[in-house]
Amino acid sequence: MTETRDLSAIPSPRLEGSAHTVVVPVGSFEQHGPHLPLDTDTRIARAVSNELPGVVVAPALEYGASGEHEGFAGTISIGAEVMEMVVVEYGRSACRWAERVLFVSGHGGNGPALAKAVALLRYEGRDAAWVPCAIPGADAHAGKTETSLLLHLSPECVDMNLAEVGNISPIADLMPGLRSGGMVAVSDNGVLGDPVQASAVDGAHIFDELVQRVTDGLARWNPGPDGRLR
């Protein structure tokens, strides 16, 4: 393993002749309410990736499948089909020299595309996997959980003066509306949860637990049928 973990800073010859696990942060560019930046998911995925042991970390894929957020200005989505193709070609190329590739996703909407793409890569004999930055008990979008994480990771990008409560209904109740009309159909401000209650202290605890969960999955390296680490 090279001393430098940043893949973009490593000269090609130093990558030859050794086994490498390449970690690829996968984010999105989408609205996160009135108080969080458009690249919130990418920031979280990159931060988690940078904490993982024994890997090299590639530059993030900063656009994802975010069509449900396109009712809000700033959102740019490449769609699930294009994302799936990008991940497949990325994995095929990286696995020419890397032993393993792990895609770390900060956006829940990327899941279906990642599952299909990584399942195909594994079928083709490439040792790829993916893992979501999933947090048990989290609110759904731009609420207390994500706001706390950003207050810990990038406080300069959070404007708590603009934070406001969004739709706090259970996500299961909101899914029919989300599927038919997107986020704008269920939340006027693009928030699902209550960011007003967020804090950097909570964010630090959430982040540590998230990193540990992904680290444990990386150590086990037991991808399921869809390539997701278990």
C-alpha positions as CSV (number, residue, x, y, z in Angstrom):
1,M,0.0,0.0,0.0
2,T,1.3,3.4,-0.9
3,E,1.8,6.0,1.8
4,T,-0.4,8.5,0.0
5,R,-4.1,7.7,0.2
6,D,-5.3,10.3,-2.3
7,L,-5.4,8.4,-5.6
8,S,-5.2,11.5,-7.7
9,A,-1.8,12.4,-6.1
10,I,-0.2,9.0,-6.6
11,P,2.1,8.5,-9.7
12,S,1.1,5.5,-11.8
13,P,4.3,3.4,-11.2
14,R,3.7,3.4,-7.5
15,L,0.3,1.6,-8.1
16,E,1.9,-1.3,-9.9
17,G,2.5,-4.7,-8.4
18,S,0.5,-4.2,-5.2
19,A,-3.1,-5.0,-4.2
20,H,-5.2,-2.0,-3.8
21,T,-8.7,-1.3,-2.6
22,V,-10.0,1.8,-4.4
23,V,-12.8,3.7,-2.6
24,V,-14.9,5.9,-4.7
25,P,-17.2,8.5,-2.9
26,V,-20.5,8.8,-4.8
27,G,-22.6,11.8,-4.1
28,S,-25.2,14.0,-5.7
29,F,-25.8,17.6,-6.6
30,E,-29.3,18.4,-5.3
31,Q,-31.2,20.8,-3.1
32,H,-30.9,20.2,0.7
33,G,-33.4,22.8,1.9
34,P,-32.6,26.5,2.5
35,H,-29.7,25.9,4.8
36,L,-27.4,23.2,3.4
37,P,-25.2,23.2,0.3
38,L,-26.1,21.4,-2.9
39,D,-23.1,19.0,-2.5
40,T,-24.1,17.8,1.0
41,D,-24.3,14.1,0.0
42,T,-20.9,14.3,-1.7
43,R,-19.3,15.9,1.3
44,I,-20.5,13.1,3.6
45,A,-19.5,10.3,1.2
46,R,-16.0,11.8,0.8
47,A,-15.5,12.3,4.5
48,V,-16.5,8.7,5.3
49,S,-14.2,7.4,2.5
50,N,-11.3,9.4,3.8
51,E,-11.5,7.7,7.2
52,L,-11.4,4.1,5.9
53,P,-8.2,2.2,6.6
54,G,-6.0,0.5,4.1
55,V,-7.4,2.0,1.0
56,V,-6.7,4.6,-1.7
57,V,-9.5,7.2,-2.1
58,A,-10.4,8.3,-5.6
59,P,-12.0,11.6,-6.6
60,A,-15.7,11.7,-5.9
61,L,-18.4,11.1,-8.5
62,E,-20.3,14.3,-7.7
63,Y,-23.5,13.8,-9.7
64,G,-26.1,11.1,-9.1
65,A,-29.7,10.0,-9.6
66,S,-31.6,12.9,-8.1
67,G,-34.6,13.3,-10.3
68,E,-37.0,13.5,-7.3
69,H,-35.3,16.9,-6.4
70,E,-35.6,18.6,-9.8
71,G,-38.5,20.7,-8.6
72,F,-35.9,22.8,-6.7
73,A,-33.4,25.1,-8.3
74,G,-29.8,24.0,-8.3
75,T,-30.4,20.3,-8.6
76,I,-28.6,18.6,-11.4
77,S,-29.3,14.9,-11.9
78,I,-27.7,12.5,-14.4
79,G,-30.5,9.9,-13.9
80,A,-30.3,6.3,-12.9
81,E,-29.6,4.8,-16.3
82,V,-26.6,7.1,-17.0
83,M,-25.3,6.6,-13.5
84,E,-25.5,2.9,-13.8
85,M,-23.5,3.0,-17.0
86,V,-20.9,5.3,-15.5
87,V,-20.4,3.0,-12.5
88,V,-20.1,-0.1,-14.7
89,E,-17.5,1.5,-16.9
90,Y,-15.6,3.0,-13.9
91,G,-15.5,-0.4,-12.3
92,R,-14.3,-2.2,-15.4
93,S,-11.5,0.3,-15.9
94,A,-10.4,0.5,-12.2
95,C,-10.4,-3.3,-11.9
96,R,-7.7,-3.6,-14.6
97,W,-5.2,-2.7,-11.9
98,A,-7.0,-2.5,-8.6
99,E,-7.9,-5.6,-6.6
100,R,-11.2,-4.2,-5.3
101,V,-13.4,-1.2,-5.8
102,L,-15.8,0.1,-3.2
103,F,-18.4,2.7,-4.0
104,V,-19.5,4.7,-0.9
105,S,-22.8,6.4,-1.6
106,G,-24.0,9.5,0.3
107,H,-27.4,9.7,-1.5
108,G,-30.1,7.1,-1.0
109,G,-31.5,7.6,-4.5
110,N,-28.2,6.2,-6.0
111,G,-29.0,2.8,-4.5
112,P,-30.9,1.2,-7.4
113,A,-28.3,2.2,-10.0
114,L,-25.4,1.1,-7.8
115,A,-27.1,-2.2,-7.1
116,K,-27.6,-3.0,-10.8
117,A,-24.1,-1.8,-11.8
118,V,-22.2,-3.5,-9.1
119,A,-24.1,-6.8,-9.5
120,L,-23.1,-6.7,-13.2
121,L,-19.5,-6.0,-12.3
122,R,-19.4,-8.9,-9.9
123,Y,-21.1,-11.2,-12.5
124,E,-18.3,-10.2,-14.9
125,G,-15.7,-11.4,-12.2
126,R,-14.7,-8.0,-10.9
127,D,-14.4,-7.6,-7.1
128,A,-16.6,-4.6,-6.7
129,A,-19.0,-3.6,-3.9
130,W,-21.0,-0.6,-2.7
131,V,-22.2,0.7,0.6
132,P,-24.6,3.5,1.6
133,C,-23.9,6.1,4.2
134,A,-27.0,4.7,6.0
135,I,-27.8,5.9,9.5
136,P,-30.4,3.9,11.5
137,G,-33.2,6.1,12.8
138,A,-32.2,9.1,10.6
139,D,-34.7,11.5,9.3
140,A,-35.0,11.4,5.5
141,H,-33.5,14.6,4.0
142,A,-31.9,17.8,5.1
143,G,-33.2,17.3,8.6
144,K,-31.5,16.8,12.0
145,T,-29.2,14.0,10.8
146,E,-27.7,15.5,7.7
147,T,-27.6,19.0,9.2
148,S,-25.7,17.7,12.3
149,L,-23.2,15.9,10.0
150,L,-22.6,19.0,8.1
151,L,-22.2,21.1,11.2
152,H,-19.5,18.7,12.2
153,L,-17.8,18.3,8.8
154,S,-18.4,21.6,7.1
155,P,-19.8,24.1,9.5
156,E,-18.9,27.1,7.3
157,C,-21.4,25.8,4.7
158,V,-24.4,25.6,7.0
159,D,-26.7,28.6,7.6
160,M,-28.7,27.7,10.7
161,N,-30.4,31.1,10.5
162,L,-32.3,29.6,7.5
163,A,-33.0,26.2,8.9
164,E,-36.6,25.4,9.2
165,V,-38.8,22.3,9.9
166,G,-39.9,20.4,6.9
167,N,-42.4,17.5,6.5
168,I,-41.9,15.3,9.5
169,S,-44.2,12.5,8.5
170,P,-42.7,8.9,8.3
171,I,-40.9,8.3,5.0
172,A,-43.1,5.3,4.3
173,D,-46.2,7.6,4.3
174,L,-44.5,10.0,1.9
175,M,-43.2,7.5,-0.7
176,P,-46.3,7.5,-2.9
177,G,-46.2,11.3,-3.2
178,L,-42.4,11.2,-3.7
179,R,-42.7,8.7,-6.5
180,S,-45.5,10.5,-8.3
181,G,-44.5,14.1,-7.8
182,G,-41.0,14.3,-6.4
183,M,-39.8,16.1,-3.3
184,V,-41.7,19.3,-4.1
185,A,-45.0,17.3,-3.8
186,V,-44.4,16.5,-0.2
187,S,-42.2,19.4,1.1
188,D,-42.5,23.1,0.2
189,N,-39.0,23.7,1.5
190,G,-37.3,20.5,0.4
191,V,-36.7,19.3,4.0
192,L,-37.9,16.0,5.5
193,G,-37.3,16.3,9.2
194,D,-36.3,19.0,11.7
195,P,-32.9,20.5,11.2
196,V,-33.5,23.2,13.9
197,Q,-32.5,20.6,16.5
198,A,-29.2,19.7,14.8
199,S,-25.8,20.2,16.5
200,A,-22.2,19.6,15.7
201,V,-21.8,17.4,18.8
202,D,-24.6,15.1,17.5
203,G,-22.9,15.2,14.1
204,A,-19.6,14.0,15.5
205,H,-21.3,11.0,17.2
206,I,-23.3,10.2,14.0
207,F,-20.2,10.4,11.9
208,D,-18.1,8.2,14.1
209,E,-20.8,5.5,14.1
210,L,-21.2,5.8,10.4
211,V,-17.5,5.4,9.7
212,Q,-17.3,2.4,12.1
213,R,-20.3,0.7,10.3
214,V,-18.6,1.1,6.9
215,T,-15.2,0.1,8.2
216,D,-16.7,-3.1,9.6
217,G,-18.4,-3.9,6.3
218,L,-15.1,-3.2,4.5
219,A,-13.3,-5.6,6.8
220,R,-15.8,-8.4,6.3
221,W,-16.1,-7.8,2.6
222,N,-19.2,-9.9,2.2
223,P,-21.2,-8.3,-0.7
224,G,-24.8,-9.5,-1.1
225,P,-26.4,-10.5,-4.4
226,D,-26.7,-6.8,-5.3
227,G,-23.1,-6.1,-4.4
228,R,-24.0,-4.2,-1.2
229,L,-21.6,-4.8,1.7
230,R,-23.2,-6.7,4.6
